[in-house]
Amino acid sequence: WLRDRNKLLQIKDNKVKYYAKKEQCRCKVFLNGTLQIQQVVKEDSGKYKVTVYEPDGRLKAEEYTMFIVQGERNHLRCACPFSFSEPVPQPILSAECRNKTVSVKCEVKQ
């Protein structure tokens, strides 16, 4: 996984290697390749890239996603590509797709 051309982490042979400091990254990767970011902040916004290789080292897939964080830090807890790990009362989810960029918004009226 990369964010804005900076390596964050990789998983190889079921072992995770961090290129960014784990505390600064606030991220982890699951064995299925899903990237999870804890305590999301606006600075986590950016262009993310995941690259997948075959066991023999050949390129299998490469995907980019633009991740945009809006709102106040106190309202965001955890982001896992487009799902949230903590329940919120009566969430209003909206998504907008433009030019291969998806913006997802979660609002809570309290």
N, CA, C and O atoms as CSV, one atom per row, in Angstrom:
chain,resi,resn,atom,element,x,y,z
A,1,TRP,N,N,0.844,-1.183,0.000
A,1,TRP,CA,C,0.000,0.000,0.000
A,1,TRP,C,C,0.878,1.231,0.000
A,1,TRP,O,O,1.864,1.309,0.733
A,2,LEU,N,N,0.505,2.203,-0.841
A,2,LEU,CA,C,1.177,3.494,-0.888
A,2,LEU,C,C,0.141,4.596,-0.724
A,2,LEU,O,O,-1.015,4.444,-1.120
A,3,ARG,N,N,0.570,5.708,-0.134
A,3,ARG,CA,C,-0.254,6.914,-0.099
A,3,ARG,C,C,0.582,8.033,-0.694
A,3,ARG,O,O,1.663,8.346,-0.195
A,4,ASP,N,N,0.078,8.631,-1.762
A,4,ASP,CA,C,0.789,9.712,-2.441
A,4,ASP,C,C,2.242,9.341,-2.710
A,4,ASP,O,O,3.149,10.124,-2.426
A,5,ARG,N,N,2.465,8.147,-3.257
A,5,ARG,CA,C,3.781,7.617,-3.640
A,5,ARG,C,C,4.688,7.250,-2.461
A,5,ARG,O,O,5.845,6.886,-2.673
A,6,ASN,N,N,4.193,7.336,-1.240
A,6,ASN,CA,C,4.976,6.939,-0.064
A,6,ASN,C,C,4.519,5.565,0.401
A,6,ASN,O,O,3.331,5.349,0.638
A,7,LYS,N,N,5.466,4.632,0.532
A,7,LYS,CA,C,5.125,3.286,0.994
A,7,LYS,C,C,4.631,3.345,2.432
A,7,LYS,O,O,5.257,3.960,3.296
A,8,LEU,N,N,3.504,2.700,2.671
A,8,LEU,CA,C,2.968,2.589,4.024
A,8,LEU,C,C,3.337,1.236,4.621
A,8,LEU,O,O,3.960,1.157,5.679
A,9,LEU,N,N,2.944,0.178,3.926
A,9,LEU,CA,C,3.194,-1.170,4.423
A,9,LEU,C,C,2.998,-2.163,3.304
A,9,LEU,O,O,2.463,-1.847,2.241
A,10,GLN,N,N,3.448,-3.377,3.574
A,10,GLN,CA,C,3.224,-4.463,2.618
A,10,GLN,C,C,3.009,-5.745,3.391
A,10,GLN,O,O,3.431,-5.885,4.539
A,11,ILE,N,N,2.343,-6.674,2.734
A,11,ILE,CA,C,2.157,-7.999,3.305
A,11,ILE,C,C,2.745,-8.990,2.305
A,11,ILE,O,O,2.416,-8.975,1.119
A,12,LYS,N,N,3.617,-9.846,2.812
A,12,LYS,CA,C,4.256,-10.859,1.964
A,12,LYS,C,C,4.453,-12.107,2.819
A,12,LYS,O,O,4.962,-12.037,3.937
A,13,ASP,N,N,4.047,-13.234,2.280
A,13,ASP,CA,C,4.133,-14.499,3.020
A,13,ASP,C,C,3.472,-14.379,4.394
A,13,ASP,O,O,3.991,-14.883,5.390
A,14,ASN,N,N,2.321,-13.704,4.432
A,14,ASN,CA,C,1.538,-13.499,5.659
A,14,ASN,C,C,2.286,-12.710,6.730
A,14,ASN,O,O,1.940,-12.794,7.909
A,15,LYS,N,N,3.302,-11.946,6.341
A,15,LYS,CA,C,4.039,-11.086,7.274
A,15,LYS,C,C,3.897,-9.642,6.823
A,15,LYS,O,O,4.016,-9.338,5.636
A,16,VAL,N,N,3.640,-8.748,7.786
A,16,VAL,CA,C,3.454,-7.335,7.479
A,16,VAL,C,C,4.747,-6.582,7.753
A,16,VAL,O,O,5.367,-6.748,8.804
A,17,LYS,N,N,5.144,-5.754,6.797
A,17,LYS,CA,C,6.320,-4.904,6.956
A,17,LYS,C,C,5.866,-3.457,6.841
A,17,LYS,O,O,5.220,-3.080,5.863
A,18,TYR,N,N,6.206,-2.637,7.851
A,18,TYR,CA,C,5.844,-1.220,7.853
A,18,TYR,C,C,6.994,-0.386,7.316
A,18,TYR,O,O,8.145,-0.570,7.712
A,19,TYR,N,N,6.674,0.535,6.410
A,19,TYR,CA,C,7.661,1.477,5.884
A,19,TYR,C,C,7.499,2.829,6.566
A,19,TYR,O,O,8.460,3.588,6.690
A,20,ALA,N,N,6.282,3.126,7.009
A,20,ALA,CA,C,6.021,4.332,7.797
A,20,ALA,C,C,6.013,3.910,9.255
A,20,ALA,O,O,5.751,2.748,9.565
A,21,LYS,N,N,6.299,4.845,10.152
A,21,LYS,CA,C,6.228,4.510,11.568
A,21,LYS,C,C,4.800,4.100,11.897
A,21,LYS,O,O,3.848,4.785,11.521
A,22,LYS,N,N,4.655,2.997,12.590
A,22,LYS,CA,C,3.339,2.420,12.868
A,22,LYS,C,C,2.431,3.427,13.576
A,22,LYS,O,O,1.233,3.485,13.298
A,23,GLU,N,N,3.003,4.224,14.497
A,23,GLU,CA,C,2.210,5.201,15.245
A,23,GLU,C,C,1.734,6.326,14.320
A,23,GLU,O,O,0.609,6.807,14.454
A,24,GLN,N,N,2.585,6.743,13.386
A,24,GLN,CA,C,2.214,7.810,12.461
A,24,GLN,C,C,1.238,7.305,11.409
A,24,GLN,O,O,0.320,8.024,11.016
A,25,CYS,N,N,1.429,6.093,10.959
A,25,CYS,CA,C,0.573,5.501,9.933
A,25,CYS,C,C,-0.821,5.241,10.485
A,25,CYS,O,O,-1.813,5.448,9.786
A,26,ARG,N,N,-0.907,4.784,11.746
A,26,ARG,CA,C,-2.174,4.403,12.368
A,26,ARG,C,C,-2.958,3.444,11.481
A,26,ARG,O,O,-4.186,3.498,11.413
A,27,CYS,N,N,-2.225,2.571,10.806
A,27,CYS,CA,C,-2.888,1.676,9.856
A,27,CYS,C,C,-2.421,0.249,10.060
A,27,CYS,O,O,-1.382,-0.024,10.661
A,28,LYS,N,N,-3.234,-0.642,9.534
A,28,LYS,CA,C,-2.850,-2.048,9.507
A,28,LYS,C,C,-3.469,-2.666,8.273
A,28,LYS,O,O,-4.411,-2.126,7.694
A,29,VAL,N,N,-2.927,-3.803,7.880
A,29,VAL,CA,C,-3.432,-4.513,6.715
A,29,VAL,C,C,-3.871,-5.899,7.166
A,29,VAL,O,O,-3.204,-6.544,7.975
A,30,PHE,N,N,-4.995,-6.342,6.634
A,30,PHE,CA,C,-5.503,-7.664,6.930
A,30,PHE,C,C,-4.955,-8.646,5.901
A,30,PHE,O,O,-4.478,-8.236,4.842
A,31,LEU,N,N,-5.020,-9.927,6.205
A,31,LEU,CA,C,-4.480,-10.942,5.304
A,31,LEU,C,C,-5.135,-10.924,3.926
A,31,LEU,O,O,-4.539,-11.391,2.955
A,32,ASN,N,N,-6.361,-10.388,3.828
A,32,ASN,CA,C,-7.014,-10.301,2.521
A,32,ASN,C,C,-6.586,-9.042,1.757
A,32,ASN,O,O,-7.070,-8.799,0.651
A,33,GLY,N,N,-5.679,-8.238,2.339
A,33,GLY,CA,C,-5.164,-7.047,1.670
A,33,GLY,C,C,-5.871,-5.756,2.022
A,33,GLY,O,O,-5.442,-4.689,1.581
A,34,THR,N,N,-6.939,-5.812,2.800
A,34,THR,CA,C,-7.681,-4.615,3.190
A,34,THR,C,C,-6.837,-3.737,4.098
A,34,THR,O,O,-6.241,-4.219,5.062
A,35,LEU,N,N,-6.787,-2.457,3.791
A,35,LEU,CA,C,-6.071,-1.472,4.605
A,35,LEU,C,C,-7.056,-0.816,5.551
A,35,LEU,O,O,-8.133,-0.396,5.128
A,36,GLN,N,N,-6.703,-0.720,6.829
A,36,GLN,CA,C,-7.539,-0.060,7.824
A,36,GLN,C,C,-6.747,1.083,8.437
A,36,GLN,O,O,-5.583,0.913,8.799
A,37,ILE,N,N,-7.379,2.254,8.555
A,37,ILE,CA,C,-6.749,3.429,9.149
A,37,ILE,C,C,-7.501,3.783,10.424
A,37,ILE,O,O,-8.715,3.980,10.393
A,38,GLN,N,N,-6.795,3.864,11.533
A,38,GLN,CA,C,-7.386,4.208,12.817
A,38,GLN,C,C,-7.324,5.723,13.024
A,38,GLN,O,O,-6.397,6.374,12.543
A,39,GLN,N,N,-8.292,6.283,13.729
A,39,GLN,CA,C,-8.322,7.706,14.092
A,39,GLN,C,C,-8.064,8.589,12.871
A,39,GLN,O,O,-7.099,9.353,12.827
A,40,VAL,N,N,-8.939,8.467,11.897
A,40,VAL,CA,C,-8.785,9.159,10.623
A,40,VAL,C,C,-8.771,10.673,10.815
A,40,VAL,O,O,-9.579,11.225,11.562
A,41,VAL,N,N,-7.840,11.335,10.128
A,41,VAL,CA,C,-7.737,12.799,10.136
A,41,VAL,C,C,-7.671,13.285,8.688
A,41,VAL,O,O,-7.435,12.499,7.771
A,42,LYS,N,N,-7.879,14.580,8.494
A,42,LYS,CA,C,-7.879,15.138,7.138
A,42,LYS,C,C,-6.581,14.843,6.410
A,42,LYS,O,O,-6.588,14.671,5.191
A,43,GLU,N,N,-5.469,14.781,7.127
A,43,GLU,CA,C,-4.170,14.518,6.511
A,43,GLU,C,C,-4.061,13.106,5.931
A,43,GLU,O,O,-3.127,12.818,5.182
A,44,ASP,N,N,-5.000,12.231,6.268
A,44,ASP,CA,C,-5.024,10.893,5.689
A,44,ASP,C,C,-5.566,10.907,4.262
A,44,ASP,O,O,-5.466,9.913,3.543
A,45,SER,N,N,-6.136,12.031,3.860
A,45,SER,CA,C,-6.626,12.159,2.492
A,45,SER,C,C,-5.463,11.993,1.525
A,45,SER,O,O,-4.336,12.387,1.825
A,46,GLY,N,N,-5.735,11.420,0.387
A,46,GLY,CA,C,-4.698,11.280,-0.619
A,46,GLY,C,C,-5.015,10.180,-1.601
A,46,GLY,O,O,-6.069,9.547,-1.543
A,47,LYS,N,N,-4.089,9.969,-2.496
A,47,LYS,CA,C,-4.227,8.933,-3.517
A,47,LYS,C,C,-3.554,7.667,-2.990
A,47,LYS,O,O,-2.342,7.649,-2.776
A,48,TYR,N,N,-4.331,6.620,-2.782
A,48,TYR,CA,C,-3.830,5.351,-2.272
A,48,TYR,C,C,-3.690,4.369,-3.434
A,48,TYR,O,O,-4.505,4.344,-4.356
A,49,LYS,N,N,-2.648,3.577,-3.360
A,49,LYS,CA,C,-2.403,2.581,-4.400
A,49,LYS,C,C,-2.104,1.242,-3.735
A,49,LYS,O,O,-1.318,1.163,-2.792
A,50,VAL,N,N,-2.737,0.207,-4.237
A,50,VAL,CA,C,-2.440,-1.143,-3.784
A,50,VAL,C,C,-1.950,-1.931,-4.985
A,50,VAL,O,O,-2.531,-1.857,-6.068
A,51,THR,N,N,-0.880,-2.684,-4.789
A,51,THR,CA,C,-0.306,-3.515,-5.840
A,51,THR,C,C,-0.307,-4.956,-5.354
A,51,THR,O,O,0.104,-5.243,-4.230
A,52,VAL,N,N,-0.772,-5.860,-6.210
A,52,VAL,CA,C,-0.864,-7.276,-5.854
A,52,VAL,C,C,-0.005,-8.064,-6.839
A,52,VAL,O,O,-0.066,-7.858,-8.051
A,53,TYR,N,N,0.801,-8.975,-6.283
A,53,TYR,CA,C,1.682,-9.798,-7.105
A,53,TYR,C,C,1.305,-11.262,-7.001
A,53,TYR,O,O,0.776,-11.709,-5.983
A,54,GLU,N,N,1.583,-12.005,-8.065
A,54,GLU,CA,C,1.425,-13.458,-8.064
A,54,GLU,C,C,2.520,-14.051,-7.175
A,54,GLU,O,O,3.514,-13.379,-6.900
A,55,PRO,N,N,2.354,-15.296,-6.722
A,55,PRO,CA,C,3.403,-15.920,-5.903
A,55,PRO,C,C,4.776,-15.956,-6.585
A,55,PRO,O,O,5.803,-15.946,-5.908
A,56,ASP,N,N,4.796,-15.999,-7.930
A,56,ASP,CA,C,6.082,-16.024,-8.626
A,56,ASP,C,C,6.666,-14.627,-8.856
A,56,ASP,O,O,7.706,-14.490,-9.501
A,57,GLY,N,N,5.996,-13.583,-8.327
A,57,GLY,CA,C,6.523,-12.218,-8.431
A,57,GLY,C,C,5.975,-11.400,-9.582
A,57,GLY,O,O,6.273,-10.210,-9.681
A,58,ARG,N,N,5.183,-12.003,-10.456
A,58,ARG,CA,C,4.593,-11.250,-11.569
A,58,ARG,C,C,3.455,-10.364,-11.063
A,58,ARG,O,O,2.726,-10.730,-10.141
A,59,LEU,N,N,3.318,-9.197,-11.680
A,59,LEU,CA,C,2.259,-8.261,-11.318
A,59,LEU,C,C,0.895,-8.866,-11.631
A,59,LEU,O,O,0.654,-9.339,-12.742
A,60,LYS,N,N,-0.005,-8.846,-10.627
A,60,LYS,CA,C,-1.350,-9.377,-10.820
A,60,LYS,C,C,-2.355,-8.240,-10.997
A,60,LYS,O,O,-3.198,-8.285,-11.893
A,61,ALA,N,N,-2.263,-7.225,-10.144
A,61,ALA,CA,C,-3.222,-6.119,-10.216
A,61,ALA,C,C,-2.635,-4.888,-9.540
A,61,ALA,O,O,-1.773,-4.979,-8.666
A,62,GLU,N,N,-3.132,-3.738,-9.976
A,62,GLU,CA,C,-2.726,-2.460,-9.398
A,62,GLU,C,C,-3.970,-1.585,-9.398
A,62,GLU,O,O,-4.587,-1.380,-10.443
A,63,GLU,N,N,-4.341,-1.070,-8.236
A,63,GLU,CA,C,-5.548,-0.254,-8.129
A,63,GLU,C,C,-5.235,1.035,-7.382
A,63,GLU,O,O,-4.426,1.059,-6.454
A,64,TYR,N,N,-5.893,2.101,-7.810
A,64,TYR,CA,C,-5.765,3.402,-7.156
A,64,TYR,C,C,-7.122,3.805,-6.613
A,64,TYR,O,O,-8.154,3.498,-7.210
A,65,THR,N,N,-7.121,4.494,-5.481
A,65,THR,CA,C,-8.342,5.072,-4.957
A,65,THR,C,C,-7.999,6.402,-4.308
A,65,THR,O,O,-6.968,6.536,-3.649
A,66,MET,N,N,-8.857,7.369,-4.497
A,66,MET,CA,C,-8.680,8.675,-3.873
A,66,MET,C,C,-9.498,8.661,-2.593
A,66,MET,O,O,-10.703,8.411,-2.630
A,67,PHE,N,N,-8.860,8.926,-1.471
A,67,PHE,CA,C,-9.514,8.903,-0.162
A,67,PHE,C,C,-9.543,10.326,0.349
A,67,PHE,O,O,-8.493,10.932,0.565
A,68,ILE,N,N,-10.749,10.873,0.548
A,68,ILE,CA,C,-10.908,12.257,0.990
A,68,ILE,C,C,-11.608,12.257,2.338
A,68,ILE,O,O,-12.708,11.721,2.475
A,69,VAL,N,N,-10.967,12.859,3.332
A,69,VAL,CA,C,-11.527,12.932,4.677
A,69,VAL,C,C,-12.033,14.347,4.898
A,69,VAL,O,O,-11.285,15.314,4.754
A,70,GLN,N,N,-13.302,14.459,5.249
A,70,GLN,CA,C,-13.897,15.751,5.565
A,70,GLN,C,C,-14.535,15.654,6.939
A,70,GLN,O,O,-14.939,14.569,7.358
A,71,GLY,N,N,-14.631,16.760,7.640
A,71,GLY,CA,C,-15.278,16.770,8.942
A,71,GLY,C,C,-14.273,16.927,10.054
A,71,GLY,O,O,-13.069,17.040,9.824
A,72,GLU,N,N,-14.790,16.931,11.260
A,72,GLU,CA,C,-13.951,17.143,12.433
A,72,GLU,C,C,-13.412,15.823,12.945
A,72,GLU,O,O,-14.068,14.786,12.844
A,73,ARG,N,N,-12.215,15.873,13.494
A,73,ARG,CA,C,-11.552,14.661,13.985
A,73,ARG,C,C,-12.395,13.926,15.016
A,73,ARG,O,O,-12.426,12.695,15.018
A,74,ASN,N,N,-13.076,14.652,15.890
A,74,ASN,CA,C,-13.839,14.016,16.962
A,74,ASN,C,C,-14.972,13.134,16.435
A,74,ASN,O,O,-15.466,12.266,17.154
A,75,HIS,N,N,-15.381,13.351,15.196
A,75,HIS,CA,C,-16.489,12.577,14.652
A,75,HIS,C,C,-16.021,11.355,13.872
A,75,HIS,O,O,-16.841,10.541,13.449
A,76,LEU,N,N,-14.726,11.221,13.681
A,76,LEU,CA,C,-14.202,10.104,12.897
A,76,LEU,C,C,-13.425,9.159,13.801
A,76,LEU,O,O,-12.619,9.598,14.621
A,77,ARG,N,N,-13.662,7.894,13.653
A,77,ARG,CA,C,-12.991,6.917,14.515
A,77,ARG,C,C,-12.082,5.975,13.722
A,77,ARG,O,O,-10.911,5.811,14.062
A,78,CYS,N,N,-12.610,5.368,12.684
A,78,CYS,CA,C,-11.861,4.355,11.962
A,78,CYS,C,C,-12.378,4.275,10.536
A,78,CYS,O,O,-13.586,4.304,10.303
A,79,ALA,N,N,-11.468,4.174,9.593
A,79,ALA,CA,C,-11.890,3.996,8.198
A,79,ALA,C,C,-11.269,2.732,7.646
A,79,ALA,O,O,-10.075,2.481,7.810
A,80,CYS,N,N,-12.064,1.974,7.015
A,80,CYS,CA,C,-11.630,0.749,6.367
A,80,CYS,C,C,-12.308,0.816,5.016
A,80,CYS,O,O,-13.537,0.773,4.955
A,81,PRO,N,N,-11.557,0.920,3.929
A,81,PRO,CA,C,-12.172,1.320,2.670
A,81,PRO,C,C,-13.683,1.187,2.607
A,81,PRO,O,O,-14.245,0.155,2.241
A,82,PHE,N,N,-14.293,2.275,2.980
A,82,PHE,CA,C,-15.706,2.556,2.875
A,82,PHE,C,C,-16.592,1.749,3.807
A,82,PHE,O,O,-17.715,1.395,3.448
A,83,SER,N,N,-16.093,1.457,5.003
A,83,SER,CA,C,-16.943,0.937,6.064
A,83,SER,C,C,-16.404,1.497,7.377
A,83,SER,O,O,-15.219,1.816,7.473
A,84,PHE,N,N,-17.255,1.618,8.379
A,84,PHE,CA,C,-16.842,2.142,9.672
A,84,PHE,C,C,-17.032,1.059,10.719
A,84,PHE,O,O,-18.011,0.314,10.683
A,85,SER,N,N,-16.084,0.975,11.661
A,85,SER,CA,C,-16.100,-0.133,12.604
A,85,SER,C,C,-16.921,0.140,13.855
A,85,SER,O,O,-17.224,-0.793,14.599
A,86,GLU,N,N,-17.290,1.394,14.109
A,86,GLU,CA,C,-18.081,1.695,15.291
A,86,GLU,C,C,-19.476,2.138,14.870
A,86,GLU,O,O,-19.614,2.950,13.955
A,87,PRO,N,N,-20.520,1.611,15.528
A,87,PRO,CA,C,-21.869,2.014,15.149
A,87,PRO,C,C,-22.128,3.471,15.543
A,87,PRO,O,O,-21.608,3.959,16.547
A,88,VAL,N,N,-22.931,4.144,14.743
A,88,VAL,CA,C,-23.337,5.513,15.045
A,88,VAL,C,C,-24.850,5.570,14.960
A,88,VAL,O,O,-25.448,4.820,14.188
A,89,PRO,N,N,-25.491,6.451,15.740
A,89,PRO,CA,C,-26.951,6.521,15.704
A,89,PRO,C,C,-27.434,7.146,14.399
A,89,PRO,O,O,-26.962,8.214,14.009
A,90,GLN,N,N,-28.369,6.486,13.727
A,90,GLN,CA,C,-29.018,6.972,12.519
A,90,GLN,C,C,-28.048,7.618,11.530
A,90,GLN,O,O,-28.159,8.812,11.252
A,91,PRO,N,N,-27.106,6.852,11.002
A,91,PRO,CA,C,-26.167,7.437,10.046
A,91,PRO,C,C,-26.838,7.725,8.710
A,91,PRO,O,O,-27.737,7.005,8.278
A,92,ILE,N,N,-26.385,8.783,8.073
A,92,ILE,CA,C,-26.834,9.121,6.729
A,92,ILE,C,C,-25.613,8.998,5.843
A,92,ILE,O,O,-24.696,9.815,5.925
A,93,LEU,N,N,-25.596,7.971,4.990
A,93,LEU,CA,C,-24.471,7.729,4.102
A,93,LEU,C,C,-24.799,8.240,2.712
A,93,LEU,O,O,-25.898,8.034,2.199
A,94,SER,N,N,-23.829,8.908,2.116
A,94,SER,CA,C,-23.997,9.329,0.731
A,94,SER,C,C,-22.672,9.119,0.017
A,94,SER,O,O,-21.602,9.218,0.617
A,95,ALA,N,N,-22.763,8.831,-1.262
A,95,ALA,CA,C,-21.561,8.605,-2.055
A,95,ALA,C,C,-21.707,9.317,-3.382
A,95,ALA,O,O,-22.798,9.406,-3.945
A,96,GLU,N,N,-20.588,9.823,-3.872
A,96,GLU,CA,C,-20.579,10.503,-5.158
A,96,GLU,C,C,-19.372,10.006,-5.936
A,96,GLU,O,O,-18.262,9.949,-5.406
A,97,CYS,N,N,-19.587,9.650,-7.181
A,97,CYS,CA,C,-18.518,9.142,-8.024
A,97,CYS,C,C,-18.331,10.082,-9.210
A,97,CYS,O,O,-19.264,10.339,-9.972
A,98,ARG,N,N,-17.084,10.601,-9.353
A,98,ARG,CA,C,-16.744,11.479,-10.472
A,98,ARG,C,C,-15.356,11.148,-10.964
A,98,ARG,O,O,-14.405,11.132,-10.182
A,99,ASN,N,N,-15.228,10.887,-12.236
A,99,ASN,CA,C,-13.916,10.639,-12.850
A,99,ASN,C,C,-13.078,9.627,-12.070
A,99,ASN,O,O,-11.919,9.897,-11.754
A,100,LYS,N,N,-13.649,8.476,-11.759
A,100,LYS,CA,C,-12.971,7.395,-11.040
A,100,LYS,C,C,-12.616,7.748,-9.600
A,100,LYS,O,O,-11.793,7.067,-8.988
A,101,THR,N,N,-13.223,8.807,-9.041
A,101,THR,CA,C,-12.999,9.188,-7.650
A,101,THR,C,C,-14.318,9.040,-6.904
A,101,THR,O,O,-15.345,9.564,-7.335
A,102,VAL,N,N,-14.284,8.323,-5.784
A,102,VAL,CA,C,-15.484,8.127,-4.979
A,102,VAL,C,C,-15.346,8.933,-3.694
A,102,VAL,O,O,-14.350,8.810,-2.981
A,103,SER,N,N,-16.342,9.752,-3.402
A,103,SER,CA,C,-16.404,10.472,-2.132
A,103,SER,C,C,-17.533,9.851,-1.311
A,103,SER,O,O,-18.675,9.774,-1.765
A,104,VAL,N,N,-17.201,9.415,-0.108
A,104,VAL,CA,C,-18.194,8.817,0.776
A,104,VAL,C,C,-18.345,9.723,1.989
A,104,VAL,O,O,-17.356,10.146,2.587
A,105,LYS,N,N,-19.569,10.012,2.340
A,105,LYS,CA,C,-19.847,10.919,3.460
A,105,LYS,C,C,-20.780,10.218,4.433
A,105,LYS,O,O,-21.785,9.636,4.027
A,106,CYS,N,N,-20.452,10.273,5.701
A,106,CYS,CA,C,-21.280,9.704,6.751
A,106,CYS,C,C,-21.612,10.821,7.728
A,106,CYS,O,O,-20.715,11.397,8.344
A,107,GLU,N,N,-22.895,11.127,7.872
A,107,GLU,CA,C,-23.335,12.196,8.774
A,107,GLU,C,C,-24.226,11.601,9.862
A,107,GLU,O,O,-24.961,10.640,9.637
A,108,VAL,N,N,-24.139,12.193,11.029
A,108,VAL,CA,C,-24.997,11.781,12.140
A,108,VAL,C,C,-25.688,13.023,12.682
A,108,VAL,O,O,-25.026,13.981,13.079
A,109,LYS,N,N,-26.993,13.009,12.699
A,109,LYS,CA,C,-27.767,14.130,13.252
A,109,LYS,C,C,-28.024,13.815,14.719
A,109,LYS,O,O,-28.652,12.807,15.043
A,110,GLN,N,N,-27.536,14.681,15.606
A,110,GLN,CA,C,-27.749,14.441,17.045
A,110,GLN,C,C,-28.350,15.667,17.669
A,110,GLN,O,O,-28.611,15.683,18.872
